[in-house]
Amino acid sequence: MLIEAGRFQVRLAETEDEVAAAQRLRYRVFVEEMGAAAPPEDAALRRERDRFDPHFEHLILIDLEAPSPDPLDSVAGVYRLMTGERAHDGIGFYGATEYDLVKLETYPRKVVELGRSCVGAEYRGGTAMHLLWSGLGEYVTRNDIEILFGVASFHGADPAPIADALSYLHHGHLAPEDLRVRARAEHFVAMDLIPADKIDRKKALKQIPALIKAYIRLGGFVGEGAWVDHAFNTVDVCLLMDTARMVQRYRSFYGKDGSAPDAASDIAPDVASDIAPDVGLDARAALGLDMRGAPGLDARGASGVGGGQHAPARGAEG
């Protein structure tokens, strides 16, 4: 798989150095930008990494004209991808550290976990993110993926200030029983903090990161319960997308018809208007799905899955 456009390439990492470059970008976004904790050895190398990395495939966006002479600074965007087959044969899904994923681990259709997604600050809002999203779409299509999921984050480890948002997601977008994964008990936080008829909808929508809103409008769901991740300073939710349940007019975004829209105008106005102002991204790119949202495209936190701006989608792994 290779996508080329001017100074950029999108493909799967092929060497340890390329994975290290992806980890360097993650460090810049999650640690330096978002304030996640990093062990001294990772800080010395300026790489955000964990024991799951060797088992994931790493979709990278490479800037062939990156200004830095350090080759580890050549990656402009990244997604960490784990198919159900790889998870079964290896270490398992990262998300299983936060959610009981038995339903997904035994699901009869093809599944992929999206995580640690982010785009460098200098590349947000332009062609780079669209290219990264296009690469994800091609990966989903080539692997016949039908279920996409990942952990998305709200910035900050206190659920109280985002009670309206969590309650809105629970009451209106809880996953159907066959996909309803549940946060593990250790850090479980009920999301139905406010009765459905008492939610301040305007406040809730303002609190929900643009990426999460985009996924929900595409027909996405959330699992049961949120998870408080103190190491990343986030409140995490599990987002799930079932391509068979998605609204027909949006299915092309995940490559099911083999093509991607050519312009943001191909997205329904309500989706585009929610995404563009908040994140400054091309609407298509915003639908990339990670989740951990970092500024740019990560579901984790970045408010993109995570609070107001965009949180890194660690997808993260944490």
N, C-alpha and C positions, 0 to 999 in steps of 0.2 A: 504494500500500500504506500503510495507516494502522491502527495498533492504539491504542486509547485506553482508559485505565483510571484513573479518578480524576485524580491530579496528573501522571500519566505519559502520554507518547506514544512510540510506536515507529514509525519510518519511515526512509526513505532520506534522507540529507542532500540539500538542494536548492540551497543557496547556499554561497558561499565562506566566509561567516561560520560556517555550521554545520559545515563541514569543519574550520575553525580551532578550533571548540569541541571537536570530537572529538580534535584534536591536543593541545589543552590537557589533556584528561583523560589521554591517553596519556603526556604529559609527567609529570603528577602520579604516575602509576602506575609507568611504566618508568624514569624518570629519578630523580624525588624519592624514590620508594618502593623501587625495585629496584636503583638505582645504575647504570643504563646511562649511557654517555657521551653528551653532547650538544654540538654545535658552539656557539660563543659566541653566534651570531646566534639560534639556537633557544632557548638558555638565557635570552637577553634577553626573548624573547617568551613564554617558558614554553610552548613548543609542540614536540612530538616529531613530526617530519615527514621525508619523504624524497622522492626523485624519482618514486616509484611512486604517491604519493597522488593525483595528478590523474587517474590511469587507473583507480583503484578506485572502486567504489560503497561508500558509508559508511553502514552501518546504525546509527542512533543511537537511544538511549533518552534522551528529554528529560524533565527534571523541571520542570514548569511553575511549581512553587513553590520553586525553588532559592533558598536563603537569600542567596547572593551577588548583589550588584547587577551584577556583570560578566556580560554575556550569554555569554561564553566559558566560564563555569562552570556552564552550565545542562545540559550533557550528562552523564548519569550512567553511561552504558554505551555501548560501541561495538564493532562488528565491521567489518573491512575485507574486501570481497568482490570477487573477480575471476572472472568466468565464462571458460570456455575461448574463447568467441567474442571477448570483449573483449581477452583476452591475445593472441590471434592477430592482431587488428587493431591492437593498440597496442604497448605496451612489453614485453609478455610477463609471465609469472608472477614474483612476487617470489622465490618459493622456488627459482627457477632459479639464483639467486646462490649457493645452497648445495647444490642437488641437480641431477643430470642428469634433467630432466623430459620428455625426448623421448617416453617412453611415454605420459605423460599429455597432452602437447601433440598427439599424433596419435591419441589414444584415440577410438574410434567412438561413445562415449556422452558425454552432457553432464557437464561437470566444473566445479567451483567451488573456488577457493582461499580459505581462511579465514585471516585474519590480524589482527594488532594488536588482538586482542580483550581488553577489560578492563572492569571495573566499578569505580566509585569505592568507596573503603573504607567510606564511610558508608552505602552501599546494598547491601552484600554480605549474602547470607543471607536475603533477603526477596523481595517481589513484583517488585522491579526486575529481577532476573536472570531470573525466569520470563518476564517480558514480553519481554526481549531475546531469549531463546531462542524464544519464540513467533514473534517477528518473523523470526528466522532460518528457522524451520520454514516459515513462509508464503513466504519468498523461495525456498526450495528447491522447494517445491511449484509455485509459479507459473512457475518457470523449468525445470521438469521435470529438475532436477538428479539425477544418479544416482551420481556419484563426488564425494566431498568430501575435501579434503586440506589440510594446512597444517603448518607447522613448529611443534613443541612443544618446550619447553625444560626442562632441569634447571638449577637455579641453580648457578652456579660453573662455571669453565672447565676444571676438571680431571676427566677421565673416571674416574680411578682410584677415588675414593671411591664411585662409583656403578656399579662394575663388575658387581655382582650384578644390578642393575636392568637395565642395558644387555644383559647376557647373557641374562637371562630373556626380555626382549622379542625378542631375535634368535632364540633357539632355539624359542620358543613361538608367536611372532606375526609372523614374517617374511612380508611380502606375497607373494602368488602371483606367478609370473614375469611375467604380463601387466601387473601394477601395481608391480613391484619397482623403484622408482627408487633411484638410488645417490648417496650423498654425493660431492661433487666432491673431487678428489684433494688440493687445496691444504690443506684442514683435515680430511681424512677420518680418522675413528677407527673401527677395527673394533669391532663391538659384541659379538662372540663372544669376550670377554676371558677367560671362564671356561667350561670344558666343561659341558655340560648337566647331567651327573650330579654336579657339584661346586658348583652354585649353592646359596646359602643362600636358599631361597625366601621365608622369613619376612622376611629382611633386604631382599630385592629388592622385595617388595610394600610394605614400609614406605618404601622410597626413592622408589617411583614415585608421582608426583603423582596426586591423586584423579581429575583430569580424564582423564589418560591411562588410568588403570585403568578408568574408565567407558567410554571409547571401545573399549578392548580387549574388555571384556565385552559390548559391543554387536556385536562381530564385526570390530572394526577391526584394522589391520595397521600395521607399521612398515616403512619402506624399509631398504635395506641401508646400514649404516654411519651413524655420527653425525657431526655437524659441530661443531667448536669455534668459538664466536663470541666472540672476545675483547672486542669493542666492547660487547656486551650482557652479558658475563660469564656465558655460558651454554654448556651442551652441548645441542645441538639434535638432535631426531629428527624424521623426517617421518612423520606419521600419515595414514593413508588409510582412508576408509570407503566401501565399495561397498554401496549399498542392496540390490542383488540378492543379496548374500551374507550380509546381516544376518539374525540369528535372527528368525524371523517375529514372535515376541511383542514385539519391540522396534521393528519398522519404523515404527509410528505416530509415533515420536519425531522422525522426519525428514519428517513430513507426507505420507507416501505414501498414507495413507488419508484425508487431509484433516482430521484432527483431532489434538488433543494430549490427553494424559491429564489428568484433572482433579485428580489428587492424587498426591503422592509415592508413595502406596501402590500406584499403578499400575505402578511400576517393580519389577522383581524385587528382593526383599529384599537379595540380595548386593550389588547395585549401589548401592541407597540407603544401606546401612550403610557402604559404603566411602566414599561421597561426603560425606554430612552431617557426620560428626564431624571430618573433616580440613579441609573448606573452609567449613563453616557455610553451605552453600548448599542451596537447594531442589533436590531431586534432579533435577527436570526441567531446571532451568537449567544444571546441571552438564553436561548432555549437549549443550550448545550447540555445541561443536566449534570451536575456533580453532585457533587453536590457540595459540599462544604463551602462555600462561598467566599472566596476571598475577593477582594476588590477585583473585580474583573469577572470572574467566572467561577467561583468556587462556591460550592454550596456552603461551605463552612463559614461561617461567619461572616463573611463578609457581607454580611448582610445580605448578601446574596444569599445568603442564607445566613443571615445573621444579622441583623440589625440595621438599620438605616442605610448605611453605605453599602458596602457589600462585604460580606464576610466570606472568608475562604471556605470553600466547601470542603473541608478536609476530606471529606469523604472519607473522610478523612480520617483519618486515621490517626489518630492520635495521640 
